[in-house]
Amino acid sequence: MLLTRRDILFSCITVLVCISLSACAQTKRNTTKRKPVAENREPATLLQATSQKTLPGRPENEPTTDYRFVIVWNGDKEPASFFWRGENSWQACEVTRVKNFKPLVIKNNGIPQSLNYENDDPGNISYKKGDTLELYPITMGKHPMPDEISKEKNNVIYYKEVNGQWMALPVEKITKLPTIAMP
């Protein structure tokens, strides 16, 4: 049986269509490169890090630990978001501006003096260079951890400037305040 030009052309077109369809049907791999997190380019300076454990009044409830961080914002751009990467969690931070910050003084009995700063945040404001900010990690909500953040590093504040990349501010020392026991 002799193949005509028409049969050969039809066979070639069929093969090309099959190859192109199979190439289009394959799943595309995400080829985006992981951008490394910038290690503290100094847009934020950590002044104070504290933790305080609260024992619940009911035995069936779990104890909670609250963290608070005070930083000075030195970036030229406005901060977009702050997150706390603790021992086993990724938490968004509530941000408030503070005034009259003084270094924390802990007495000999381990009890700190009264609060060393005041809340000065009327809400819905923008933050600028030189502002002293309190970061309070919140436990509610689901905020996925971005791919460019390392899951191995703990005790780090991650933040981002508007239209910027993620930056890291390692927290080396956290002052433990006395435990609160609820009635």
C-alpha positions in Angstrom: 0.0 0.0 0.0 1.5 3.2 -1.2 1.1 6.4 0.9 0.2 9.5 -0.9 1.4 13.0 -0.1 -2.0 13.8 1.4 -1.7 10.8 3.8 1.8 11.8 4.8 0.7 15.4 5.4 -2.3 14.3 7.4 -0.1 12.0 9.6 2.4 14.8 10.2 -0.3 17.3 11.2 -1.9 14.7 13.5 1.4 14.0 15.3 2.1 17.8 15.7 -1.3 18.4 17.2 -0.9 15.5 19.6 2.5 16.8 20.8 1.3 20.3 21.2 -1.8 19.2 23.1 0.2 17.1 25.5 2.7 19.9 26.1 -0.2 22.3 27.0 -1.9 19.8 29.2 1.2 19.4 31.5 1.0 21.3 34.8 3.2 24.3 35.0 5.7 24.3 37.8 6.1 27.4 40.0 9.5 28.6 38.9 9.6 31.7 41.1 12.9 31.9 42.9 12.8 32.4 46.7 14.0 35.8 47.5 16.0 35.8 50.7 14.7 37.8 53.6 16.9 40.8 54.2 18.7 40.7 57.5 17.9 43.9 59.3 18.9 46.8 57.1 18.0 49.0 60.1 14.5 50.3 59.3 13.6 49.2 62.8 15.5 49.2 66.1 14.3 47.0 68.9 14.2 48.8 72.2 12.4 46.2 74.4 11.0 42.7 74.3 8.8 41.3 77.1 6.7 38.2 77.7 4.2 37.6 80.4 2.4 34.3 81.2 -1.2 34.3 82.4 -2.6 31.3 84.3 -6.3 31.0 83.7 -8.8 30.9 86.6 -10.3 27.6 85.3 -8.2 24.4 85.3 -9.5 23.2 81.9 -8.1 26.3 80.1 -4.5 26.5 78.9 -2.1 29.2 80.1 -1.3 32.0 77.6 1.9 34.0 77.0 1.6 37.5 75.7 4.6 39.2 74.0 5.1 42.9 73.5 7.9 44.5 71.5 8.8 48.2 71.4 10.7 49.4 68.3 11.7 52.7 66.7 10.8 52.9 63.1 13.8 54.3 61.1 12.6 53.5 57.6 12.0 56.1 55.0 8.9 54.2 53.8 5.9 53.5 55.9 5.7 50.0 57.5 3.1 47.8 55.8 2.9 44.8 58.3 4.6 43.2 61.2 4.7 39.5 62.1 6.1 37.6 65.1 7.7 34.2 64.5 7.9 32.6 67.9 8.8 29.1 69.0 6.0 27.4 67.1 3.7 30.1 65.7 3.4 32.8 63.0 1.3 35.7 64.3 0.3 39.1 62.9 1.1 42.0 65.1 -1.2 44.8 66.2 0.7 48.1 66.0 0.2 51.1 68.2 2.3 54.3 68.5 3.7 55.0 72.0 5.2 58.1 73.7 7.3 58.7 76.8 9.3 55.5 76.5 11.8 54.9 79.2 13.9 51.7 79.6 12.3 49.0 81.7 13.5 48.8 85.3 13.0 45.6 87.2 13.3 45.8 91.0 15.3 43.3 93.1 12.2 41.2 93.8 11.7 40.6 90.0 8.7 42.9 89.7 9.0 45.7 87.1 8.2 49.3 87.8 5.0 50.6 86.3 4.5 50.6 82.5 7.4 52.5 80.9 5.5 54.1 78.1 2.0 55.4 77.2 -0.3 54.6 74.2 -0.5 57.5 71.9 -2.3 56.0 69.0 -5.7 57.4 67.9 -6.1 54.6 65.4 -6.0 54.5 61.6 -2.9 56.6 61.3 0.2 56.2 59.3 3.6 55.7 60.9 6.6 57.7 59.9 10.4 57.7 60.5 11.2 58.2 64.2 7.9 56.8 65.6 8.2 54.5 68.6 5.8 51.6 68.0 4.5 48.8 70.2 4.0 45.4 68.5 1.5 43.0 70.1 1.2 39.6 68.4 -2.4 38.5 68.2 -3.4 34.9 68.4 -6.6 35.1 66.4 -6.8 34.9 62.6 -5.2 32.9 59.9 -2.2 34.5 58.3 -0.3 32.2 56.0 3.5 32.3 56.3 5.1 33.6 53.1 7.3 31.2 51.2 10.3 33.5 51.5 10.3 33.2 55.3 12.5 30.5 56.8 10.5 28.1 58.9 13.7 27.2 60.9 14.3 30.6 62.5 12.4 31.4 65.7 12.1 34.5 67.8 12.2 36.9 64.9 10.1 40.0 64.1 9.4 40.0 60.3 8.3 43.2 58.7 7.7 44.8 55.4 7.8 48.3 54.1 5.2 49.4 51.6 6.1 47.8 48.3 9.2 46.3 49.9 10.6 42.9 50.7 10.4 41.0 54.0 13.0 42.0 56.5 14.0 40.3 59.8 14.7 41.7 63.2 16.0 38.9 65.5 15.0 39.1 69.1 17.8 37.8 71.2 16.6 38.7 74.7 13.0 38.6 75.9 12.4 39.9 79.5 10.0 37.7 81.3 7.6 39.6 83.5 5.9 38.0 86.6 3.2 35.5 85.9 -0.4 36.6 86.4 -2.8 34.2 88.0 -6.5 34.8 87.2 -9.0 34.3 90.0 
